[in-house]
Structures are given as C-alpha cells and as structure tokens.
C-alpha cells in the first residue's frame, strides 16, 4: 500500500467518525453536552478516577479535569473523596447524569443507524469484523 493510499484510508475513517459526531451534536447540545463530555459520562462507571478517565479517553489530564468541572457544574457528575485514599477523589454519575447518558445513547443509536442504514447486512458484518481486527 502506498503512502497516498494509507492516508486516504485514514481520512475516510476520520470522515466517517466526524460525520457521526456531527449527527450526534444537535441532540447533545440540547443536553448541554459536548461530544467529549458525553464520552466522559459513558466512561465514568468503569473509570471512576480522573487519571483512569484520561487513559480511557486518550485525553490529557488537564483536558479531563476541565471536562469533569463542566459536567459537574451541569449537575451530571459528583465527586467524592475516596475513603481508601483521601488524596484521590472518585467520580459518580448523578441521577440527572444517568438520564443524560441514557438520552445520549438514544441519540447515538439514531446517528449510527443513519450511517449503518446505508449498508446491507453483509457490509455491516464485514465492517464490524474489520473494526474488530483493526482494534486488536
């Protein structure tokens, strides 16, 4: 594969992701969420500590700190001192945060179906298989 072909594939992957996020943004705006904030809410249950969130989201620590403050201010997240280590704090979704996350799932489903609806069943299966291979 040439450098030009490699870059073209990369751009197609980025364009597909970008258009999916563009479809998602209007609904997230109604929730007063940016896409990164939605992904943060999604990741909190499995990664309740800021450093873990940064690794899971592939974002720098200061960016995650900024996002945490925004979603906390919006009432979607609360922080509590970790009882095992008082130097750390643990994040949990509030009831409002859980509702926003669930609404975000609905929005993502609609946006993804809009894109995947352009593929027949065989192409969707091939796409999922290819993404699995690429992710390993």
C-alpha positions, 0 to 999 in steps of 0.5 A: 500500500502506498503512502497516498493510499494509507492516508486516504484510508485514514481520512475516510475513517476520520470522515466517517467518525466526524460525520457521526459526531456531527449527527450526534451534536444537535441532540447533545447540545440540547443536553448541554453536552459536548461530544467529549463530555458525553464520552466522559459520562459513558466512561465514568462507571468503569473509570471512576478516577480522573487519571483512569478517565484520561487513559480511557479517553486518550485525553490529557489530564488537564483536558479531563479535569476541565471536562469533569468541572463542566459536567459537574457544574451541569449537575451530571457528575459528583465527586467524592473523596475516596475513603481508601485514599483521601488524596484521590477523589472518585467520580459518580454519575448523578441521577440527572447524569444517568438520564443524560447518558441514557438520552445520549445513547438514544441519540447515538443509536439514531446517528449510527443507524443513519450511517449503518442504514446505508449498508446491507447486512453483509457490509455491516458484518464485514465492517464490524469484523474489520473494526474488530481486527483493526482494534486488536 
